[in-house]
C-alpha cells in the first residue's frame, strides 16, 4: 500500500469501470503506486485493488460507469449485492 497521509480504504470490484474526470483532479491509489488523473482523462480498470482520493483543495467531478462482468475470482471483491448476477 502507498504512504499518502489521507489514504481511503483499498477495495476491488468485479465490474469493468470507466472513469471520466470532468473537473479538477483525483488520484487512484493501488497496491504499490498512485496515478493522478486530471480533467479530460479517462481510465478503464477491472479487478484492481484501488481507492480514490481528492488530495487537492479544489472540487473534483468524476463520472463512473460500472458494467457488470463475469467475476475474476480474485481476493475479496465488493459486488454491491449478495448476488451480482
mmCIF file as gemmi writes it, N, C-alpha and C atoms, coordinates in Angstrom:
data_model
loop_
_atom_site.group_PDB
_atom_site.id
_atom_site.type_symbol
_atom_site.label_atom_id
_atom_site.label_alt_id
_atom_site.label_comp_id
_atom_site.label_asym_id
_atom_site.label_entity_id
_atom_site.label_seq_id
_atom_site.pdbx_PDB_ins_code
_atom_site.Cartn_x
_atom_site.Cartn_y
_atom_site.Cartn_z
_atom_site.occupancy
_atom_site.B_iso_or_equiv
_atom_site.pdbx_formal_charge
_atom_site.auth_seq_id
_atom_site.auth_asym_id
_atom_site.pdbx_PDB_model_num
ATOM 1 N N . UNK Axp A 1 ? 0.838 -1.171 0 1 0 ? 1 A 1
ATOM 2 C CA . UNK Axp A 1 ? 0 0 0 1 0 ? 1 A 1
ATOM 3 C C . UNK Axp A 1 ? 0.886 1.239 0 1 0 ? 1 A 1
ATOM 4 N N . UNK Axp A 2 ? 0.35 2.365 -0.489 1 0 ? 2 A 1
ATOM 5 C CA . UNK Axp A 2 ? 1.184 3.566 -0.578 1 0 ? 2 A 1
ATOM 6 C C . UNK Axp A 2 ? 1.19 4.335 0.736 1 0 ? 2 A 1
ATOM 7 N N . UNK Axp A 3 ? 1.989 5.4 0.797 1 0 ? 3 A 1
ATOM 8 C CA . UNK Axp A 3 ? 2.224 6.105 2.049 1 0 ? 3 A 1
ATOM 9 C C . UNK Axp A 3 ? 1.561 7.471 2.13 1 0 ? 3 A 1
ATOM 10 N N . UNK Axp A 4 ? 0.52 7.724 1.341 1 0 ? 4 A 1
ATOM 11 C CA . UNK Axp A 4 ? -0.171 9.009 1.428 1 0 ? 4 A 1
ATOM 12 C C . UNK Axp A 4 ? -0.856 9.148 2.776 1 0 ? 4 A 1
ATOM 13 N N . UNK Axp A 5 ? -0.835 10.344 3.376 1 0 ? 5 A 1
ATOM 14 C CA . UNK Axp A 5 ? -1.446 10.531 4.696 1 0 ? 5 A 1
ATOM 15 C C . UNK Axp A 5 ? -2.965 10.388 4.679 1 0 ? 5 A 1
ATOM 16 N N . UNK Axp A 6 ? -3.636 10.712 3.586 1 0 ? 6 A 1
ATOM 17 C CA . UNK Axp A 6 ? -5.094 10.64 3.506 1 0 ? 6 A 1
ATOM 18 C C . UNK Axp A 6 ? -5.504 9.526 2.55 1 0 ? 6 A 1
ATOM 19 N N . UNK Axp A 7 ? -5.211 8.293 2.915 1 0 ? 7 A 1
ATOM 20 C CA . UNK Axp A 7 ? -5.497 7.172 2.03 1 0 ? 7 A 1
ATOM 21 C C . UNK Axp A 7 ? -6.779 6.478 2.46 1 0 ? 7 A 1
ATOM 22 N N . UNK Axp A 8 ? -7.795 6.485 1.591 1 0 ? 8 A 1
ATOM 23 C CA . UNK Axp A 8 ? -9.035 5.767 1.896 1 0 ? 8 A 1
ATOM 24 C C . UNK Axp A 8 ? -8.809 4.259 1.795 1 0 ? 8 A 1
ATOM 25 N N . UNK Axp A 9 ? -9.761 3.458 2.291 1 0 ? 9 A 1
ATOM 26 C CA . UNK Axp A 9 ? -9.6 2.003 2.24 1 0 ? 9 A 1
ATOM 27 C C . UNK Axp A 9 ? -9.503 1.49 0.798 1 0 ? 9 A 1
ATOM 28 N N . UNK Axp A 10 ? -8.63 0.528 0.59 1 0 ? 10 A 1
ATOM 29 C CA . UNK Axp A 10 ? -8.459 -0.112 -0.719 1 0 ? 10 A 1
ATOM 30 C C . UNK Axp A 10 ? -9.581 -1.13 -0.906 1 0 ? 10 A 1
ATOM 31 N N . UNK Axp A 11 ? -10.093 -1.225 -2.131 1 0 ? 11 A 1
ATOM 32 C CA . UNK Axp A 11 ? -11.133 -2.203 -2.443 1 0 ? 11 A 1
ATOM 33 C C . UNK Axp A 11 ? -10.911 -2.739 -3.854 1 0 ? 11 A 1
ATOM 34 N N . UNK Axp A 12 ? -11.631 -3.803 -4.168 1 0 ? 12 A 1
ATOM 35 C CA . UNK Axp A 12 ? -11.573 -4.397 -5.51 1 0 ? 12 A 1
ATOM 36 C C . UNK Axp A 12 ? -13.015 -4.699 -5.915 1 0 ? 12 A 1
ATOM 37 N N . UNK Axp A 13 ? -13.371 -4.333 -7.133 1 0 ? 13 A 1
ATOM 38 C CA . UNK Axp A 13 ? -14.715 -4.623 -7.64 1 0 ? 13 A 1
ATOM 39 C C . UNK Axp A 13 ? -14.623 -5.626 -8.783 1 0 ? 13 A 1
ATOM 40 N N . UNK Axp A 14 ? -15.731 -6.28 -9.07 1 0 ? 14 A 1
ATOM 41 C CA . UNK Axp A 14 ? -15.79 -7.262 -10.159 1 0 ? 14 A 1
ATOM 42 C C . UNK Axp A 14 ? -16.336 -6.654 -11.451 1 0 ? 14 A 1
ATOM 43 N N . UNK Axp A 15 ? -16.53 -5.361 -11.47 1 0 ? 15 A 1
ATOM 44 C CA . UNK Axp A 15 ? -17.073 -4.684 -12.644 1 0 ? 15 A 1
ATOM 45 C C . UNK Axp A 15 ? -15.965 -4.181 -13.554 1 0 ? 15 A 1
ATOM 46 N N . UNK Axp A 16 ? -16.343 -3.815 -14.768 1 0 ? 16 A 1
ATOM 47 C CA . UNK Axp A 16 ? -15.451 -3.073 -15.654 1 0 ? 16 A 1
ATOM 48 C C . UNK Axp A 16 ? -15.79 -1.609 -15.408 1 0 ? 16 A 1
ATOM 49 N N . UNK Axp A 17 ? -14.834 -0.821 -14.988 1 0 ? 17 A 1
ATOM 50 C CA . UNK Axp A 17 ? -15.073 0.56 -14.569 1 0 ? 17 A 1
ATOM 51 C C . UNK Axp A 17 ? -14.489 1.55 -15.567 1 0 ? 17 A 1
ATOM 52 N N . UNK Axp A 18 ? -15.341 2.438 -16.047 1 0 ? 18 A 1
ATOM 53 C CA . UNK Axp A 18 ? -14.903 3.568 -16.87 1 0 ? 18 A 1
ATOM 54 C C . UNK Axp A 18 ? -14.941 4.791 -15.972 1 0 ? 18 A 1
ATOM 55 N N . UNK Axp A 19 ? -13.846 5.515 -15.886 1 0 ? 19 A 1
ATOM 56 C CA . UNK Axp A 19 ? -13.719 6.674 -15.012 1 0 ? 19 A 1
ATOM 57 C C . UNK Axp A 19 ? -13.385 7.882 -15.876 1 0 ? 19 A 1
ATOM 58 N N . UNK Axp A 20 ? -14.262 8.892 -15.862 1 0 ? 20 A 1
ATOM 59 C CA . UNK Axp A 20 ? -14.067 10.096 -16.677 1 0 ? 20 A 1
ATOM 60 C C . UNK Axp A 20 ? -13.911 11.284 -15.733 1 0 ? 20 A 1
ATOM 61 N N . UNK Axp A 21 ? -12.776 11.965 -15.807 1 0 ? 21 A 1
ATOM 62 C CA . UNK Axp A 21 ? -12.538 13.129 -14.957 1 0 ? 21 A 1
ATOM 63 C C . UNK Axp A 21 ? -13.107 14.349 -15.672 1 0 ? 21 A 1
ATOM 64 N N . UNK Axp A 22 ? -14.149 14.917 -15.09 1 0 ? 22 A 1
ATOM 65 C CA . UNK Axp A 22 ? -14.858 16.041 -15.696 1 0 ? 22 A 1
ATOM 66 C C . UNK Axp A 22 ? -14.246 17.376 -15.274 1 0 ? 22 A 1
ATOM 67 N N . UNK Axp A 23 ? -13.844 17.456 -14.011 1 0 ? 23 A 1
ATOM 68 C CA . UNK Axp A 23 ? -13.301 18.72 -13.475 1 0 ? 23 A 1
ATOM 69 C C . UNK Axp A 23 ? -12.299 18.397 -12.372 1 0 ? 23 A 1
ATOM 70 N N . UNK Axp A 24 ? -11.247 19.183 -12.27 1 0 ? 24 A 1
ATOM 71 C CA . UNK Axp A 24 ? -10.27 19.011 -11.204 1 0 ? 24 A 1
ATOM 72 C C . UNK Axp A 24 ? -9.353 17.833 -11.44 1 0 ? 24 A 1
ATOM 73 N N . UNK Axp A 25 ? -8.87 17.267 -10.343 1 0 ? 25 A 1
ATOM 74 C CA . UNK Axp A 25 ? -8.004 16.101 -10.439 1 0 ? 25 A 1
ATOM 75 C C . UNK Axp A 25 ? -8.272 15.169 -9.263 1 0 ? 25 A 1
ATOM 76 N N . UNK Axp A 26 ? -7.996 13.902 -9.48 1 0 ? 26 A 1
ATOM 77 C CA . UNK Axp A 26 ? -8.232 12.873 -8.474 1 0 ? 26 A 1
ATOM 78 C C . UNK Axp A 26 ? -7.118 11.831 -8.6 1 0 ? 26 A 1
ATOM 79 N N . UNK Axp A 27 ? -6.804 11.18 -7.497 1 0 ? 27 A 1
ATOM 80 C CA . UNK Axp A 27 ? -5.76 10.166 -7.517 1 0 ? 27 A 1
ATOM 81 C C . UNK Axp A 27 ? -6.35 8.79 -7.282 1 0 ? 27 A 1
ATOM 82 N N . UNK Axp A 28 ? -5.834 7.803 -8.015 1 0 ? 28 A 1
ATOM 83 C CA . UNK Axp A 28 ? -6.204 6.409 -7.823 1 0 ? 28 A 1
ATOM 84 C C . UNK Axp A 28 ? -5.021 5.724 -7.15 1 0 ? 28 A 1
ATOM 85 N N . UNK Axp A 29 ? -5.224 5.327 -5.89 1 0 ? 29 A 1
ATOM 86 C CA . UNK Axp A 29 ? -4.2 4.598 -5.155 1 0 ? 29 A 1
ATOM 87 C C . UNK Axp A 29 ? -4.369 3.112 -5.451 1 0 ? 29 A 1
ATOM 88 N N . UNK Axp A 30 ? -3.269 2.443 -5.733 1 0 ? 30 A 1
ATOM 89 C CA . UNK Axp A 30 ? -3.265 0.998 -5.949 1 0 ? 30 A 1
ATOM 90 C C . UNK Axp A 30 ? -2.271 0.383 -4.975 1 0 ? 30 A 1
ATOM 91 N N . UNK Axp A 31 ? -2.047 -0.916 -5.074 1 0 ? 31 A 1
ATOM 92 C CA . UNK Axp A 31 ? -1.177 -1.6 -4.113 1 0 ? 31 A 1
ATOM 93 C C . UNK Axp A 31 ? 0.171 -0.917 -3.937 1 0 ? 31 A 1
ATOM 94 N N . UNK Axp A 32 ? 0.861 -0.615 -5.032 1 0 ? 32 A 1
ATOM 95 C CA . UNK Axp A 32 ? 2.224 -0.083 -4.943 1 0 ? 32 A 1
ATOM 96 C C . UNK Axp A 32 ? 2.442 1.189 -5.741 1 0 ? 32 A 1
ATOM 97 N N . UNK Axp A 33 ? 1.354 1.837 -6.144 1 0 ? 33 A 1
ATOM 98 C CA . UNK Axp A 33 ? 1.517 3.051 -6.945 1 0 ? 33 A 1
ATOM 99 C C . UNK Axp A 33 ? 0.278 3.928 -6.838 1 0 ? 33 A 1
ATOM 100 N N . UNK Axp A 34 ? 0.426 5.153 -7.315 1 0 ? 34 A 1
ATOM 101 C CA . UNK Axp A 34 ? -0.67 6.109 -7.375 1 0 ? 34 A 1
ATOM 102 C C . UNK Axp A 34 ? -0.648 6.757 -8.754 1 0 ? 34 A 1
ATOM 103 N N . UNK Axp A 35 ? -1.84 6.905 -9.337 1 0 ? 35 A 1
ATOM 104 C CA . UNK Axp A 35 ? -1.971 7.56 -10.64 1 0 ? 35 A 1
ATOM 105 C C . UNK Axp A 35 ? -2.809 8.817 -10.433 1 0 ? 35 A 1
ATOM 106 N N . UNK Axp A 36 ? -2.306 9.968 -10.889 1 0 ? 36 A 1
ATOM 107 C CA . UNK Axp A 36 ? -3.056 11.213 -10.8 1 0 ? 36 A 1
ATOM 108 C C . UNK Axp A 36 ? -3.754 11.445 -12.137 1 0 ? 36 A 1
ATOM 109 N N . UNK Axp A 37 ? -5.069 11.671 -12.084 1 0 ? 37 A 1
ATOM 110 C CA . UNK Axp A 37 ? -5.866 11.941 -13.279 1 0 ? 37 A 1
ATOM 111 C C . UNK Axp A 37 ? -6.392 13.361 -13.199 1 0 ? 37 A 1
ATOM 112 N N . UNK Axp A 38 ? -6.447 14.037 -14.348 1 0 ? 38 A 1
ATOM 113 C CA . UNK Axp A 38 ? -6.947 15.415 -14.377 1 0 ? 38 A 1
ATOM 114 C C . UNK Axp A 38 ? -8.087 15.532 -15.391 1 0 ? 38 A 1
ATOM 115 N N . UNK Axp A 39 ? -8.754 16.671 -15.39 1 0 ? 39 A 1
ATOM 116 C CA . UNK Axp A 39 ? -9.903 16.896 -16.276 1 0 ? 39 A 1
ATOM 117 C C . UNK Axp A 39 ? -9.579 16.477 -17.705 1 0 ? 39 A 1
ATOM 118 N N . UNK Axp A 40 ? -10.469 15.683 -18.293 1 0 ? 40 A 1
ATOM 119 C CA . UNK Axp A 40 ? -10.287 15.2 -19.65 1 0 ? 40 A 1
ATOM 120 C C . UNK Axp A 40 ? -9.702 13.801 -19.726 1 0 ? 40 A 1
ATOM 121 N N . UNK Axp A 41 ? -9.139 13.3 -18.613 1 0 ? 41 A 1
ATOM 122 C CA . UNK Axp A 41 ? -8.579 11.953 -18.603 1 0 ? 41 A 1
ATOM 123 C C . UNK Axp A 41 ? -9.685 10.912 -18.462 1 0 ? 41 A 1
ATOM 124 N N . UNK Axp A 42 ? -9.442 9.753 -19.047 1 0 ? 42 A 1
ATOM 125 C CA . UNK Axp A 42 ? -10.357 8.618 -18.945 1 0 ? 42 A 1
ATOM 126 C C . UNK Axp A 42 ? -9.529 7.399 -18.56 1 0 ? 42 A 1
ATOM 127 N N . UNK Axp A 43 ? -10.05 6.612 -17.617 1 0 ? 43 A 1
ATOM 128 C CA . UNK Axp A 43 ? -9.367 5.385 -17.204 1 0 ? 43 A 1
ATOM 129 C C . UNK Axp A 43 ? -10.369 4.236 -17.272 1 0 ? 43 A 1
ATOM 130 N N . UNK Axp A 44 ? -9.885 3.088 -17.716 1 0 ? 44 A 1
ATOM 131 C CA . UNK Axp A 44 ? -10.681 1.867 -17.683 1 0 ? 44 A 1
ATOM 132 C C . UNK Axp A 44 ? -9.917 0.896 -16.799 1 0 ? 44 A 1
ATOM 133 N N . UNK Axp A 45 ? -10.602 0.313 -15.803 1 0 ? 45 A 1
ATOM 134 C CA . UNK Axp A 45 ? -9.921 -0.622 -14.923 1 0 ? 45 A 1
ATOM 135 C C . UNK Axp A 45 ? -10.874 -1.743 -14.543 1 0 ? 45 A 1
ATOM 136 N N . UNK Axp A 46 ? -10.283 -2.884 -14.191 1 0 ? 46 A 1
ATOM 137 C CA . UNK Axp A 46 ? -11.071 -4.032 -13.759 1 0 ? 46 A 1
ATOM 138 C C . UNK Axp A 46 ? -10.253 -4.89 -12.807 1 0 ? 46 A 1
ATOM 139 N N . UNK Axp A 47 ? -10.83 -5.184 -11.666 1 0 ? 47 A 1
ATOM 140 C CA . UNK Axp A 47 ? -10.212 -6.11 -10.73 1 0 ? 47 A 1
ATOM 141 C C . UNK Axp A 47 ? -8.955 -5.597 -10.072 1 0 ? 47 A 1
ATOM 142 N N . UNK Axp A 48 ? -8.739 -4.294 -10.093 1 0 ? 48 A 1
ATOM 143 C CA . UNK Axp A 48 ? -7.547 -3.697 -9.495 1 0 ? 48 A 1
ATOM 144 C C . UNK Axp A 48 ? -7.839 -3.327 -8.045 1 0 ? 48 A 1
ATOM 145 N N . UNK Axp A 49 ? -6.946 -3.657 -7.119 1 0 ? 49 A 1
ATOM 146 C CA . UNK Axp A 49 ? -7.063 -3.116 -5.766 1 0 ? 49 A 1
ATOM 147 C C . UNK Axp A 49 ? -6.885 -1.616 -5.887 1 0 ? 49 A 1
ATOM 148 N N . UNK Axp A 50 ? -7.879 -0.839 -5.433 1 0 ? 50 A 1
ATOM 149 C CA . UNK Axp A 50 ? -7.793 0.604 -5.641 1 0 ? 50 A 1
ATOM 150 C C . UNK Axp A 50 ? -8.594 1.385 -4.601 1 0 ? 50 A 1
ATOM 151 N N . UNK Axp A 51 ? -8.304 2.668 -4.539 1 0 ? 51 A 1
ATOM 152 C CA . UNK Axp A 51 ? -9.056 3.64 -3.742 1 0 ? 51 A 1
ATOM 153 C C . UNK Axp A 51 ? -8.933 4.982 -4.447 1 0 ? 51 A 1
ATOM 154 N N . UNK Axp A 52 ? -9.945 5.825 -4.288 1 0 ? 52 A 1
ATOM 155 C CA . UNK Axp A 52 ? -9.95 7.148 -4.915 1 0 ? 52 A 1
ATOM 156 C C . UNK Axp A 52 ? -9.776 8.211 -3.848 1 0 ? 52 A 1
ATOM 157 N N . UNK Axp A 53 ? -8.994 9.259 -4.163 1 0 ? 53 A 1
ATOM 158 C CA . UNK Axp A 53 ? -8.787 10.356 -3.224 1 0 ? 53 A 1
ATOM 159 C C . UNK Axp A 53 ? -8.609 11.662 -3.977 1 0 ? 53 A 1
ATOM 160 N N . UNK Axp A 54 ? -9.256 12.708 -3.467 1 0 ? 54 A 1
ATOM 161 C CA . UNK Axp A 54 ? -9.021 14.063 -3.959 1 0 ? 54 A 1
ATOM 162 C C . UNK Axp A 54 ? -8.144 14.734 -2.921 1 0 ? 54 A 1
ATOM 163 N N . UNK Axp A 55 ? -6.879 14.873 -3.219 1 0 ? 55 A 1
ATOM 164 C CA . UNK Axp A 55 ? -5.93 15.445 -2.27 1 0 ? 55 A 1
ATOM 165 C C . UNK Axp A 55 ? -5.658 16.92 -2.539 1 0 ? 55 A 1
ATOM 166 N N . UNK Axp A 56 ? -6.411 17.507 -3.447 1 0 ? 56 A 1
ATOM 167 C CA . UNK Axp A 56 ? -6.258 18.932 -3.732 1 0 ? 56 A 1
ATOM 168 C C . UNK Axp A 56 ? -7.261 19.719 -2.9 1 0 ? 56 A 1
ATOM 169 N N . UNK Axp A 57 ? -7.175 21.021 -2.975 1 0 ? 57 A 1
ATOM 170 C CA . UNK Axp A 57 ? -8.143 21.883 -2.29 1 0 ? 57 A 1
ATOM 171 C C . UNK Axp A 57 ? -9.279 22.289 -3.21 1 0 ? 57 A 1
ATOM 172 N N . UNK Axp A 58 ? -9.301 21.762 -4.438 1 0 ? 58 A 1
ATOM 173 C CA . UNK Axp A 58 ? -10.316 22.12 -5.428 1 0 ? 58 A 1
ATOM 174 C C . UNK Axp A 58 ? -11.323 20.977 -5.6 1 0 ? 58 A 1
ATOM 175 N N . UNK Axp A 59 ? -12.493 21.334 -6.069 1 0 ? 59 A 1
ATOM 176 C CA . UNK Axp A 59 ? -13.531 20.343 -6.337 1 0 ? 59 A 1
ATOM 177 C C . UNK Axp A 59 ? -13.093 19.437 -7.479 1 0 ? 59 A 1
ATOM 178 N N . UNK Axp A 60 ? -13.45 18.174 -7.372 1 0 ? 60 A 1
ATOM 179 C CA . UNK Axp A 60 ? -13.236 17.222 -8.463 1 0 ? 60 A 1
ATOM 180 C C . UNK Axp A 60 ? -14.594 16.618 -8.813 1 0 ? 60 A 1
ATOM 181 N N . UNK Axp A 61 ? -14.909 16.596 -10.096 1 0 ? 61 A 1
ATOM 182 C CA . UNK Axp A 61 ? -16.133 15.944 -10.573 1 0 ? 61 A 1
ATOM 183 C C . UNK Axp A 61 ? -15.719 14.777 -11.446 1 0 ? 61 A 1
ATOM 184 N N . UNK Axp A 62 ? -16.244 13.609 -11.103 1 0 ? 62 A 1
ATOM 185 C CA . UNK Axp A 62 ? -15.849 12.387 -11.776 1 0 ? 62 A 1
ATOM 186 C C . UNK Axp A 62 ? -17.099 11.601 -12.133 1 0 ? 62 A 1
ATOM 187 N N . UNK Axp A 63 ? -17.134 11.081 -13.358 1 0 ? 63 A 1
ATOM 188 C CA . UNK Axp A 63 ? -18.236 10.217 -13.784 1 0 ? 63 A 1
ATOM 189 C C . UNK Axp A 63 ? -17.71 8.782 -13.797 1 0 ? 63 A 1
ATOM 190 N N . UNK Axp A 64 ? -18.418 7.905 -13.093 1 0 ? 64 A 1
ATOM 191 C CA . UNK Axp A 64 ? -18.074 6.486 -13.057 1 0 ? 64 A 1
ATOM 192 C C . UNK Axp A 64 ? -19.155 5.698 -13.773 1 0 ? 64 A 1
ATOM 193 N N . UNK Axp A 65 ? -18.748 4.829 -14.685 1 0 ? 65 A 1
ATOM 194 C CA . UNK Axp A 65 ? -19.672 3.911 -15.356 1 0 ? 65 A 1
ATOM 195 C C . UNK Axp A 65 ? -19.17 2.51 -15.038 1 0 ? 65 A 1
ATOM 196 N N . UNK Axp A 66 ? -19.972 1.744 -14.275 1 0 ? 66 A 1
ATOM 197 C CA . UNK Axp A 66 ? -19.592 0.392 -13.886 1 0 ? 66 A 1
ATOM 198 C C . UNK Axp A 66 ? -20.457 -0.594 -14.645 1 0 ? 66 A 1
ATOM 199 N N . UNK Axp A 67 ? -19.81 -1.526 -15.332 1 0 ? 67 A 1
ATOM 200 C CA . UNK Axp A 67 ? -20.517 -2.508 -16.142 1 0 ? 67 A 1
ATOM 201 C C . UNK Axp A 67 ? -20.284 -3.89 -15.539 1 0 ? 67 A 1
ATOM 202 N N . UNK Axp A 68 ? -21.38 -4.619 -15.326 1 0 ? 68 A 1
ATOM 203 C CA . UNK Axp A 68 ? -21.291 -5.959 -14.771 1 0 ? 68 A 1
ATOM 204 C C . UNK Axp A 68 ? -20.399 -6.833 -15.645 1 0 ? 68 A 1
ATOM 205 N N . UNK Axp A 69 ? -19.66 -7.736 -15.015 1 0 ? 69 A 1
ATOM 206 C CA . UNK Axp A 69 ? -18.742 -8.613 -15.747 1 0 ? 69 A 1
ATOM 207 C C . UNK Axp A 69 ? -18.678 -9.96 -15.04 1 0 ? 69 A 1
ATOM 208 N N . UNK Axp A 70 ? -18.228 -10.949 -15.748 1 0 ? 70 A 1
ATOM 209 C CA . UNK Axp A 70 ? -18.032 -12.261 -15.15 1 0 ? 70 A 1
ATOM 210 C C . UNK Axp A 70 ? -16.973 -12.127 -14.056 1 0 ? 70 A 1
ATOM 211 N N . UNK Axp A 71 ? -17.24 -12.63 -12.844 1 0 ? 71 A 1
ATOM 212 C CA . UNK Axp A 71 ? -16.275 -12.484 -11.748 1 0 ? 71 A 1
ATOM 213 C C . UNK Axp A 71 ? -14.904 -13.066 -12.097 1 0 ? 71 A 1
ATOM 214 N N . UNK Axp A 72 ? -13.856 -12.357 -11.658 1 0 ? 72 A 1
ATOM 215 C CA . UNK Axp A 72 ? -12.49 -12.802 -11.888 1 0 ? 72 A 1
ATOM 216 C C . UNK Axp A 72 ? -12.047 -13.847 -10.861 1 0 ? 72 A 1
ATOM 217 N N . UNK Axp A 73 ? -12.727 -13.855 -9.708 1 0 ? 73 A 1
ATOM 218 C CA . UNK Axp A 73 ? -12.366 -14.799 -8.662 1 0 ? 73 A 1
ATOM 219 C C . UNK Axp A 73 ? -11.103 -14.418 -7.917 1 0 ? 73 A 1
ATOM 220 N N . UNK Axp A 74 ? -10.825 -13.118 -7.795 1 0 ? 74 A 1
ATOM 221 C CA . UNK Axp A 74 ? -9.631 -12.628 -7.109 1 0 ? 74 A 1
ATOM 222 C C . UNK Axp A 74 ? -9.989 -12.05 -5.75 1 0 ? 74 A 1
ATOM 223 N N . UNK Axp A 75 ? -9.265 -12.392 -4.728 1 0 ? 75 A 1
ATOM 224 C CA . UNK Axp A 75 ? -9.406 -11.753 -3.425 1 0 ? 75 A 1
ATOM 225 C C . UNK Axp A 75 ? -10.813 -11.725 -2.902 1 0 ? 75 A 1
ATOM 226 N N . UNK Axp A 76 ? -11.18 -10.604 -2.286 1 0 ? 76 A 1
ATOM 227 C CA . UNK Axp A 76 ? -12.499 -10.409 -1.703 1 0 ? 76 A 1
ATOM 228 C C . UNK Axp A 76 ? -13.156 -9.192 -2.359 1 0 ? 76 A 1
ATOM 229 N N . UNK Axp A 77 ? -13.775 -9.362 -3.514 1 0 ? 77 A 1
ATOM 230 C CA . UNK Axp A 77 ? -14.354 -8.214 -4.231 1 0 ? 77 A 1
ATOM 231 C C . UNK Axp A 77 ? -15.597 -7.681 -3.541 1 0 ? 77 A 1
ATOM 232 N N . UNK Axp A 78 ? -15.901 -6.431 -3.828 1 0 ? 78 A 1
ATOM 233 C CA . UNK Axp A 78 ? -17.149 -5.809 -3.39 1 0 ? 78 A 1
ATOM 234 C C . UNK Axp A 78 ? -18.087 -5.859 -4.577 1 0 ? 78 A 1
ATOM 235 N N . UNK Axp A 79 ? -19.176 -6.597 -4.463 1 0 ? 79 A 1
ATOM 236 C CA . UNK Axp A 79 ? -20.087 -6.756 -5.587 1 0 ? 79 A 1
ATOM 237 C C . UNK Axp A 79 ? -21.308 -5.861 -5.472 1 0 ? 79 A 1
ATOM 238 N N . UNK Axp A 80 ? -21.586 -5.316 -4.301 1 0 ? 80 A 1
ATOM 239 C CA . UNK Axp A 80 ? -22.728 -4.431 -4.125 1 0 ? 80 A 1
ATOM 240 C C . UNK Axp A 80 ? -24.013 -5.159 -3.785 1 0 ? 80 A 1
ATOM 241 N N . UNK Axp A 81 ? -24.023 -6.468 -3.849 1 0 ? 81 A 1
ATOM 242 C CA . UNK Axp A 81 ? -25.212 -7.249 -3.533 1 0 ? 81 A 1
ATOM 243 C C . UNK Axp A 81 ? -24.793 -8.681 -3.214 1 0 ? 81 A 1
ATOM 244 N N . UNK Axp A 82 ? -25.704 -9.433 -2.633 1 0 ? 82 A 1
ATOM 245 C CA . UNK Axp A 82 ? -25.422 -10.82 -2.329 1 0 ? 82 A 1
ATOM 246 C C . UNK Axp A 82 ? -25.114 -11.598 -3.585 1 0 ? 82 A 1
ATOM 247 N N . UNK Axp A 83 ? -25.893 -11.338 -4.642 1 0 ? 83 A 1
ATOM 248 C CA . UNK Axp A 83 ? -25.681 -11.989 -5.925 1 0 ? 83 A 1
ATOM 249 C C . UNK Axp A 83 ? -25.694 -10.918 -7 1 0 ? 83 A 1
ATOM 250 N N . UNK Axp A 84 ? -24.531 -10.646 -7.59 1 0 ? 84 A 1
ATOM 251 C CA . UNK Axp A 84 ? -24.42 -9.565 -8.581 1 0 ? 84 A 1
ATOM 252 C C . UNK Axp A 84 ? -25.002 -9.955 -9.928 1 0 ? 84 A 1
ATOM 253 N N . UNK Axp A 85 ? -25.339 -11.182 -10.126 1 0 ? 85 A 1
ATOM 254 C CA . UNK Axp A 85 ? -25.879 -11.654 -11.403 1 0 ? 85 A 1
ATOM 255 C C . UNK Axp A 85 ? -27.359 -11.713 -11.358 1 0 ? 85 A 1
